[in-house]
């Protein structure tokens, strides 16, 4: 293959769930399985949770995305409008902050945009109330109507309090500082349990704690009362005030809150396989659980993963590893190992003869750690390419783009815009630029002659 990569070395493939990637016949994963049938097909968990959130938001009675986008584009590229909003922020005694653009394809965009809208709510409402075009049909009138409706702010506050649990989960699995695949099942189960506690009775959750997917969460009998459903303290305060002053219906509000939670749980259960035995095998990577596994775990790994290893040698090493008192999940300074550091430490352990003590076992574990929980790294490269190849640099060759990406990821230096260069260096750079421009003009004149 090009670049010397072989399908036989491919352990897993992580991507989003679009048809191009996951199509049964012609999807990328299907093409890969033709070459490597045992490849582990991972649905990027960051994409999965993002889809779950979108499904939940659709259950709400307002189109939150449209509200945020309409506000942003009113001020987009309008210096005059931004200057006017700054004056209203000062008048309202609110620190001015730029309105953020909500991008539907960015996993963490929604809550950040909502938070900024809440922070700037009073200045925004004052701005659009006083706008000369507020009585005309159009975006100004729409924005005024959206901001003056207490129901919309109520839902903004609700999402501000609710989305943080999803963003925290998403950020964890976007991390490039540590391997997270062995935490995927436990963290996903914890996320499901936490969301269930927001609207389902704890007694029901305890009964089904061993299998949360069997909980009948949509049954009103199993759900909490309105007073106990989680919406956030500031949301509760605003709701009570709005009921008194604006006549909002609390019953209608809580009905949609339950629909929001039910939609998220339903989507998560349908997209994530909580019963998969693959996750049992990946407990080998967890320093706190790896010594408690059974030998049959390695037979499952051999059957499931596209990794060649000596099963007999691994089992023999694990027998000693399981009872080795020198195995610790913390380093000499008392700091907990991450998964990679732990298995590198195990790999470095020696016998009394100086041989590697757990060569086959540690090699297997390190190979399994190559499995990604998400394709966040790929998404970062896509974003970087968009920043490099702009409309003003549309003719860049693929080789040039590749080189710039390599510099971005591998250079030990900061971006030039964030670096303080010595004056002598800048003088030399200016001198070289002047000489190059002069040489270019001379060559052009000679060509004309």
N, C-alpha and C positions, 0 to 999 in steps of 0.2 A: 504494500500500500504506500501511497504518498506519505512522505515524512517518516517512513519506517515504522509506523504504528500498526500493530497486528490485532485483529478482532479477538484472538485467543487471549489477549491480555485485558480485554474489556470486562470489568466486573459489573458495572451498573450504568444506567442511563437515566438522568433526571431531566425533566422538562415540564412545561405547563401542559394543560389538558386539551389543547386545541387539536382539531382534526389533522392538521399538518404533522403534528408530532405523534399523536396517539391513534391515528386512523388504523383500523384493523387490517386493511389490505396494503395501502400505499403510504401509511404514516412512517415517519423516521424510525420509530421504535420497531415497527413490523419489519422494515428493511434490515435493521440491526439483528433482529432475532433470526433472520434467515442465515446470517453469518455466525452468530453466537446465540444458540437457542437458550442457554442458561443465564443470559444477561438479566440482571435485576432491574425491572422497569419501575422507576420511582416517579410518583407524581409530586412535583415540587410543592412542599407543604406550605410555602409562602403564598403560592398561587392558590392553593386549595382554600386556605383561610381567607384570603382576599375575596374569592368567589362566595364563600359562606357569608361574609359581611355584606357583600352586594345583595345577596339573596335576602338577607334580613332587612336591609335598608329599604328594599322594594316593598316590604310588607307595611311600611309606614304610610300614612295618608298624605305626605307631602313629598315633593320631588327635591330633595335636599341638594342634589348635584346641580340642578338648574338654578336654584337660588344662589349658590356660591359662585357659579360661573357668570351669571348675570351681573353680580356685584363687581367681580374682578374686572370684567371687560368694560364696564363703564369707566373705570379709572385707568385701564391699560393704555399706555402711551399718551396720556393726557396730563400734561404738566399743570395746566390750569385747574383741572378737577382735583388733582392731588394736593395742590396748594390750598384750594378752598377747604378740602377735608382736614388739612392740618389746622386751619383756623378754627373749625368746629371742634376738633379734638382739644385744642387749647381752651376753647370756651367751655367745654364739658369737663375740663380738668382731667383729661385722659391722655396718657402718653401715646403719641402718634406712632403707629406701626403700619408698615406696608401691607396692603391686602394681598393675600396669597392666592395663587391660582390652583384650583383643584384639578388634578389630572387623574382621570379614571383608571389609567394603567399603572399608576404608582401606588404601591401597597400602603404607604403611610401618609398619603396625601390628605385623606378625608378629615381625620381628626385635627390635623394641623390647621387646615383651612377653616374648620368649624371653630376652633379655639380663637383664631385671629378675628373671625367675624364677631364672636361674643365679646372679645376685648374691645373691639371698635364699634359695638352695637349702637351706643348712644350718639357718638359723632356721626355715624352713617345715617341714622334715622333723622337727625337734625339736618344733615346735608340734603337728603332727598326731600324732606318736608319743605325746605326753603327753596328748592330748585325751581327755576322759572318754568320748566317744562313738566312739572309734576301733574298738571291737569290734562296733559296730552297723552294719547295712547302711545306706548312705546316702552323702552327699557327703564327710563326714569320712573314712570308710573308703576311699572311692575316691581321695581326694587322698593319703592315706597310702600306698596301694598304688602310685600313680603316682610319688610322690617317692622311695619306697624301692626302686624298680626301677632298677638302674644302666643298663639298656638305654634307658630314657626320658631320663636325663641325657646319655647318649652321643649320642642324636639331637639333643638340645637344643644340645650343644656343636658338633655337625656343622653344624646350621643357622645357628648364631651365626657360624661362619666362612664359610659359603657364601653366605648371603643378602646380605652386604654389597655384593657386586658388582652385584646386581640393584637394591638400594636406591640405590646411587651413580648408576647409569644412570637410574633413575626420577626422582631428585632433579634431575638435570641438565635433563631435559625438562619438569619442572614449573616451571622458572624463568620469572619474568616480567621479569627484568632484561635479557634479550637474546633475539633471534630464534634459533631452533634448528632450523628445518625443513631447512636446507641441511646440517646435521650428522646428520640422522636415519639415512641409509643407512650412513655411515662408522662411526658409533657403534654401530649395531645389528650391523653386520658384526664390529666389534671385540668386542662382547659375545658373539656366537656363537663367535668364535675363542677367546676367553678361557675360555668354558665347555668347549669341546672340549679345550683343553689340560689340563683337570682330569682327563680320563679317556681321551683318545685319544693315540696315539703322535705325537710331533712330526713324524716322517718322513712319516706319512700326511697330516698337515695341510699340510706344505710342498708335497707333490705336488698337492694340490687347493686351494692357496691362492687361485687365481683364481676358484674357485667352491666355497665351503665347503659348499653345500647338497648337493653330490654325494658327500660323504664317507659311507662306510658305517660310521657311528659305532657301530651296534649289533652289528657283527661282533666277536666276542671276539678275533680275530686282530689287529684294528686297535687294540685297547684296551691301556692300560697295565697293568702288574702291580699287584697289591693294594698293594704297598709304595710305588708311585709315584702312585697315585690320590690326588688332593687331598682331604683331610678336615680339615686344620688341625693344628698341632702339639699344642695342648692336647687335641684329640680323640684324636690318636694316643696320647698319654701316658695318657689315661683308658682307652682301649681296651686297651692293654697291661696296665694295672693290673687292669682288670676281667676280662681273660682269665685272669690269674694267680689272682685272689681270688674271682671270681664265676662263672667257668666260661663266660663269653660266647663265642659262636662268631664268630670273625673272618670266616670265609668267608661266613656268612649276612649279616653286617653289610655287607661290601663288595658283595655281590650287590644289596642294596637301594640302596646308594650309586650304583651304576651305573644302576639303574633310575631313580633320581632325576634324574641328569644326562640320560639318554636321553629321559625324558619332557619335560624342559624344552626340549631341542633340537628334539625332534619337534614340539612345540606352537609354538615360535617360527618354525620353517620353514613350518609350515602357515598361520600367522597373518600373517606379514610377507613381502611380495613382494620378495625380494632381487634379482630380475632385472628389476624395473620400470625402464623408460627414463625415467620421470619424474625420478628422482634424478640422472640424468645432466644433465638440463636445469637442475636446482637448483644445480649446481656454479657457475653464474653468480654466485650470492650469496656464495660463499666467496672472500674477498680473496686467498687464497693460490693459487687455481686459476683464477679468472675470466679471466685474460689468456691462458690456454692452450686455451680452447675453440675449436671450429670454427664457422664461420658457419652450418652446418646445424643447430646447436643451437637457433637462434632460429626456424627453421622448425618444429622440434618443439614449442617453446613456443607458437607461434601455433596449432598444431593441437590441443594438449593442454589449455591453460589458457583460462579464460573471461576473458581480458584483451585489450582492444582496444588495439593499438599499430601504429605505422607500421613495418612490417617492413623496408622499404627504408631508412628513415632510421636505424633501429637498427643494421642491418648496416653502413651507411656509418660511423656513429660507432664501431662496434666495431673496424673496420679500424685506425683511429687509436689507439683505446684499447689494443689488443693490443700495440702497440709503443711506447706512451707511457712514457718513462723516469721521468716525474714521479709515476707511480702507485706508491703505497707502502701496505703493509698496516699501517704504524705511523704514529702522529702525530708531531708535532715534538718531543715529549718522549720518544719511543722506546717508548711504550706501544702495544700491539697494538689495532687497531680491532676492535670487534665489527661484525657484518654491517651493522647499521643505520647506525652511525656512519661506516663506510667508504663506503657509498653516498651518504650525505648529504654527505660530503667530496667525492666524485666529482661530485655534483650542483652543488656550489658552485664547481667549477673553471671558469675563464673563458678565452675566446680572447683574442688581442691586441686585438680590437675590443670586448671587454667582454661578448660574448654567452656564453650557457651552452655549454660545450664538449661535454658529454655529456648533453644534456637528455632525449632519448628513451630512451637506454640506462639512465640512472639511474632514470628514472621507472618503467620496466619492472621493474627490480630491486626497487625499493621496493614496488611492487605485489605482487610475488611474496613479499616478506617478510611480507606480511599473512597468509600461510598458516600456521596453527598446527600444531605437531607433536603437541599433545595438547589435551584440553579441561579441563586442570587449573584454568583460570580459572573455568570454569562450575561445577566441583565446589566451588571455594572459595565461590562465591555460594550454592550449595545449603547448604553447611555454615553459612554466615553466617545464612541465613534460619532454619535450625533453631535457632540460638542466639538469634535475635531473637524468633521466634514460638514461645514455650514454652507449656506447659500453663497457666501463670499469665497469659499474654498471648495467649490463643487467639482473641480477638475483634478483633485488630488488622486494620485495613483494608489492602487491597493497596497503596493509595496511601501509607499510613503506613510500611509495610514498605519500599517503594521509596525513600522519603525517608531512612529510617534507613540503608539500604544506601548511598545516595549520600553521606551524611555520613561513613560509615565509610571509604569509599574516597577521598573527596575532601578531607576535613578535614585541614588542616596540623597539627592538634593531636593529642596523645596521647589515649587513652581517659581519661575522667574519673577512673577508679579508679587511674590511673598518674600523675596530675598533682597537683602540690602547689599548691593555690590559696592566694592571700594571705588573711589573716584578715579583712581588710576586705571582700573579695568574699564570703566565707562568711557574714559577719554580714548583709550585704545580702540574700543568698539566703534566710537564715533569716527575716529580717524580712518579705520578700515572701511567704514561705510562710505565716507567721502571719497576715498580712493577708488572704491568699486564703482560708485556712480560716475566719477570722472572717466574711468576706463570705459564704462558702458557708452557714455556720450561720444568719446573719441572713436570707438568702433562703429557706432551708428553713422557718424559723419564720414568715415572712411568708406563705408558701404555705399553711401549715397554718391560719392565721387567715382 
